[in-house]
Amino acid sequence: MTISVAVSGASGYAGGEVLRLLANHPNVSIGAITAHSNAGVTLGSLAPNLHALADRVLVETTVENLSGHDVVFLALPHGASAAIAAQLPESTLVIDAGADHRLEDPAAWEKFYGSAHAGTWPYGLPELPGNREKLRGSKRVAVPGCYPTSSLLALMPGFAAGALLPDDVVIVAASGTSGAGKSAKVNLIGSEVMGSMSPYGVGGGHRHTPEIEQGLSNASGLDVRVSFTPTLAPMSRGILATATAKVSAEIAALADPAAALRAIWEAAYADEPFVNFLPEGQWPTTKSVQGSNYVAVQLAYDAHVNRVIVCCAIDNLTKGTAGGAVQSMNIALGLPETTGLTFQGVAP
């Protein structure tokens, strides 16, 4: 089975990561590679790591150039995907790595993004309850944001099991600078970032907040409210999310709440090919999953305040974007879910 694939936004970090993964996918033939301001230049001049595709010339991101492929990946800024996707054939599998089709609530979209809602597509995080069934055979997929991927994988098992309370959820996540994209920004230059950490989007203003709330609410059937604070870390890749929530009275009343919580997470992730729930006492590191589609998760129970603390590490560009996109493509097309994604993390 050979699948023809086009990738838009290929000169950016997300689009480049999609190409890195597809170049090693045994069932993929890479067709059009598109960009906007970088159209007309070779891919190798912008992404020299993509050796097998270095001589390919980027073409304009147009419907005409993207049409005629089995699969189209849209790695575009928010607000730019919807118009293009609407013009692509219904028979084409369109995978949107941007934000345009993630949110279910039009009011939440308009509040955080300031434009008309383009509609909701099946959500490309297969590990959430019921999502694989929605992805199988789908022709439209919305890839999650990188922060929601780490946050949802941290807390989903507890909410799906009814073990956590919905009204006091706090998540603080540190991300590498590639999460901000490739455009030049003063706060992202080396002299500003090296040896320093900084918060941003503080006070509920980050656009991924409603997406995290949506995922946890869907998993639990409750109205989950989240206080989310992102921070910028002096590294190029990776997210380490530290998520906490109050534990239900039923769990807290058990003789060993910590063991009960561990059993919930172990059961949830026992058969997940990309989620590693670590042995007790071992904590996630971003380096352990760098360049891979794998996820590292660990938890502790703080009896003093009756809270669970869950740490989750992912590579923001791989599992947080491109890896999740390819994983979802595999499911939608009926391929083995792990195809092209089995490489391990890089160390040291």
NORNORDA-V292342 format. One record per residue. N is the residue number from 0. D_FIRST is the distance of its C-alpha to the first C-alpha in Angstrom with 1 decimal. Layout:
n=N d_first=D_FIRST
n=N d_first=D_FIRST
//
This chain:
n=0 d_first=0.0
n=1 d_first=3.8
n=2 d_first=6.5
n=3 d_first=10.0
n=4 d_first=12.7
n=5 d_first=16.5
n=6 d_first=19.1
n=7 d_first=22.7
n=8 d_first=25.7
n=9 d_first=24.2
n=10 d_first=27.8
n=11 d_first=28.6
n=12 d_first=28.1
n=13 d_first=25.5
n=14 d_first=23.4
n=15 d_first=23.8
n=16 d_first=22.7
n=17 d_first=19.5
n=18 d_first=18.8
n=19 d_first=19.9
n=20 d_first=17.3
n=21 d_first=14.4
n=22 d_first=15.5
n=23 d_first=14.8
n=24 d_first=11.5
n=25 d_first=9.0
n=26 d_first=5.9
n=27 d_first=8.4
n=28 d_first=10.2
n=29 d_first=13.7
n=30 d_first=15.5
n=31 d_first=19.0
n=32 d_first=21.0
n=33 d_first=24.1
n=34 d_first=27.5
n=35 d_first=30.9
n=36 d_first=33.9
n=37 d_first=31.9
n=38 d_first=30.2
n=39 d_first=30.9
n=40 d_first=31.0
n=41 d_first=28.5
n=42 d_first=26.4
n=43 d_first=27.9
n=44 d_first=31.4
n=45 d_first=30.6
n=46 d_first=28.2
n=47 d_first=28.9
n=48 d_first=27.0
n=49 d_first=23.7
n=50 d_first=24.2
n=51 d_first=20.9
n=52 d_first=21.3
n=53 d_first=25.1
n=54 d_first=25.5
n=55 d_first=23.5
n=56 d_first=26.0
n=57 d_first=26.0
n=58 d_first=26.3
n=59 d_first=28.1
n=60 d_first=26.6
n=61 d_first=26.7
n=62 d_first=24.9
n=63 d_first=24.5
n=64 d_first=22.7
n=65 d_first=20.4
n=66 d_first=19.6
n=67 d_first=16.8
n=68 d_first=14.0
n=69 d_first=11.5
n=70 d_first=13.2
n=71 d_first=16.8
n=72 d_first=18.7
n=73 d_first=22.4
n=74 d_first=24.5
n=75 d_first=27.7
n=76 d_first=31.3
n=77 d_first=32.2
n=78 d_first=33.2
n=79 d_first=31.0
n=80 d_first=27.6
n=81 d_first=28.8
n=82 d_first=29.9
n=83 d_first=26.7
n=84 d_first=24.5
n=85 d_first=26.8
n=86 d_first=26.1
n=87 d_first=22.3
n=88 d_first=20.7
n=89 d_first=20.4
n=90 d_first=16.9
n=91 d_first=15.9
n=92 d_first=15.3
n=93 d_first=18.3
n=94 d_first=19.1
n=95 d_first=22.8
n=96 d_first=24.0
n=97 d_first=27.5
n=98 d_first=30.0
n=99 d_first=30.1
n=100 d_first=28.4
n=101 d_first=29.3
n=102 d_first=32.7
n=103 d_first=33.7
n=104 d_first=37.3
n=105 d_first=38.1
n=106 d_first=41.5
n=107 d_first=40.0
n=108 d_first=37.7
n=109 d_first=40.7
n=110 d_first=42.9
n=111 d_first=40.7
n=112 d_first=38.9
n=113 d_first=41.5
n=114 d_first=39.5
n=115 d_first=38.3
n=116 d_first=35.7
n=117 d_first=32.3
n=118 d_first=31.2
n=119 d_first=29.2
n=120 d_first=25.5
n=121 d_first=23.9
n=122 d_first=24.8
n=123 d_first=22.2
n=124 d_first=24.1
n=125 d_first=22.4
n=126 d_first=25.3
n=127 d_first=27.7
n=128 d_first=28.7
n=129 d_first=26.6
n=130 d_first=24.2
n=131 d_first=21.0
n=132 d_first=21.8
n=133 d_first=22.3
n=134 d_first=19.1
n=135 d_first=16.8
n=136 d_first=15.6
n=137 d_first=17.8
n=138 d_first=17.5
n=139 d_first=20.1
n=140 d_first=20.7
n=141 d_first=23.9
n=142 d_first=23.6
n=143 d_first=26.9
n=144 d_first=29.6
n=145 d_first=30.0
n=146 d_first=33.4
n=147 d_first=32.4
n=148 d_first=29.5
n=149 d_first=32.0
n=150 d_first=34.7
n=151 d_first=32.8
n=152 d_first=31.4
n=153 d_first=35.0
n=154 d_first=36.7
n=155 d_first=34.3
n=156 d_first=35.0
n=157 d_first=38.7
n=158 d_first=38.6
n=159 d_first=36.2
n=160 d_first=38.6
n=161 d_first=41.7
n=162 d_first=43.1
n=163 d_first=43.7
n=164 d_first=45.9
n=165 d_first=44.6
n=166 d_first=47.5
n=167 d_first=47.9
n=168 d_first=44.5
n=169 d_first=44.7
n=170 d_first=41.8
n=171 d_first=42.4
n=172 d_first=39.4
n=173 d_first=39.5
n=174 d_first=36.8
n=175 d_first=36.2
n=176 d_first=37.0
n=177 d_first=33.4
n=178 d_first=33.3
n=179 d_first=35.7
n=180 d_first=33.4
n=181 d_first=34.0
n=182 d_first=36.9
n=183 d_first=40.2
n=184 d_first=42.5
n=185 d_first=45.9
n=186 d_first=45.4
n=187 d_first=42.2
n=188 d_first=43.7
n=189 d_first=44.2
n=190 d_first=48.0
n=191 d_first=47.6
n=192 d_first=44.8
n=193 d_first=45.7
n=194 d_first=47.8
n=195 d_first=47.8
n=196 d_first=46.2
n=197 d_first=46.7
n=198 d_first=45.9
n=199 d_first=44.8
n=200 d_first=44.2
n=201 d_first=46.9
n=202 d_first=48.4
n=203 d_first=45.4
n=204 d_first=44.4
n=205 d_first=40.9
n=206 d_first=38.2
n=207 d_first=36.1
n=208 d_first=38.9
n=209 d_first=38.1
n=210 d_first=34.4
n=211 d_first=35.6
n=212 d_first=38.1
n=213 d_first=35.6
n=214 d_first=33.2
n=215 d_first=36.1
n=216 d_first=37.8
n=217 d_first=34.8
n=218 d_first=34.4
n=219 d_first=38.1
n=220 d_first=39.2
n=221 d_first=42.0
n=222 d_first=43.0
n=223 d_first=42.2
n=224 d_first=44.0
n=225 d_first=42.9
n=226 d_first=44.9
n=227 d_first=42.4
n=228 d_first=43.5
n=229 d_first=41.1
n=230 d_first=42.4
n=231 d_first=41.4
n=232 d_first=41.3
n=233 d_first=41.8
n=234 d_first=38.3
n=235 d_first=35.3
n=236 d_first=32.7
n=237 d_first=32.8
n=238 d_first=34.3
n=239 d_first=36.8
n=240 d_first=37.6
n=241 d_first=40.7
n=242 d_first=40.9
n=243 d_first=43.9
n=244 d_first=44.9
n=245 d_first=47.7
n=246 d_first=47.2
n=247 d_first=48.2
n=248 d_first=51.6
n=249 d_first=50.1
n=250 d_first=48.2
n=251 d_first=51.2
n=252 d_first=53.6
n=253 d_first=51.7
n=254 d_first=53.3
n=255 d_first=50.4
n=256 d_first=48.4
n=257 d_first=46.5
n=258 d_first=45.2
n=259 d_first=44.3
n=260 d_first=42.3
n=261 d_first=40.5
n=262 d_first=39.6
n=263 d_first=38.1
n=264 d_first=35.9
n=265 d_first=34.9
n=266 d_first=33.9
n=267 d_first=31.9
n=268 d_first=29.8
n=269 d_first=29.8
n=270 d_first=26.2
n=271 d_first=24.8
n=272 d_first=22.5
n=273 d_first=23.7
n=274 d_first=27.3
n=275 d_first=30.0
n=276 d_first=33.3
n=277 d_first=35.6
n=278 d_first=38.4
n=279 d_first=41.8
n=280 d_first=43.5
n=281 d_first=40.5
n=282 d_first=39.7
n=283 d_first=36.7
n=284 d_first=36.6
n=285 d_first=34.5
n=286 d_first=34.2
n=287 d_first=32.5
n=288 d_first=29.4
n=289 d_first=29.4
n=290 d_first=26.1
n=291 d_first=24.2
n=292 d_first=22.8
n=293 d_first=25.4
n=294 d_first=28.5
n=295 d_first=31.9
n=296 d_first=34.4
n=297 d_first=37.9
n=298 d_first=40.9
n=299 d_first=44.6
n=300 d_first=47.2
n=301 d_first=50.2
n=302 d_first=52.9
n=303 d_first=55.5
n=304 d_first=53.7
n=305 d_first=51.5
n=306 d_first=48.3
n=307 d_first=44.9
n=308 d_first=43.7
n=309 d_first=40.0
n=310 d_first=38.5
n=311 d_first=34.9
n=312 d_first=33.3
n=313 d_first=30.1
n=314 d_first=28.8
n=315 d_first=29.3
n=316 d_first=26.7
n=317 d_first=24.0
n=318 d_first=24.3
n=319 d_first=26.7
n=320 d_first=24.4
n=321 d_first=21.2
n=322 d_first=20.1
n=323 d_first=20.8
n=324 d_first=18.8
n=325 d_first=15.6
n=326 d_first=16.4
n=327 d_first=16.8
n=328 d_first=13.6
n=329 d_first=11.8
n=330 d_first=14.1
n=331 d_first=13.9
n=332 d_first=10.2
n=333 d_first=10.6
n=334 d_first=9.2
n=335 d_first=12.0
n=336 d_first=14.6
n=337 d_first=15.5
n=338 d_first=12.3
n=339 d_first=13.7
n=340 d_first=17.1
n=341 d_first=18.9
n=342 d_first=21.3
n=343 d_first=25.0
n=344 d_first=27.8
n=345 d_first=30.0
n=346 d_first=33.6
n=347 d_first=36.4
//
